Amino acid sequence: MTFEEWLQHGIDNKFCGQPHCYSHGWPEMDDDEEKMLDDDGEVCLTMVRLF
């Protein structure tokens, strides 16, 4: 299995989200997290860097 296949397997099975650039973009958030932001709450986002 290639890295791309492994990553796609994780995305397809909701083990992880789509890759994103922490400096220039934001990761996917679920409805509860977005509501917290709308209510001036704080959302804790954990980033994983893949090599």
Buried (B, 14 or more C-beta within 10 A) or exposed (E): EEEEEEBEEEEEEEEBEEEEEEEEEEBEBEEEBEEBEEEEEEEEEEEEEEE
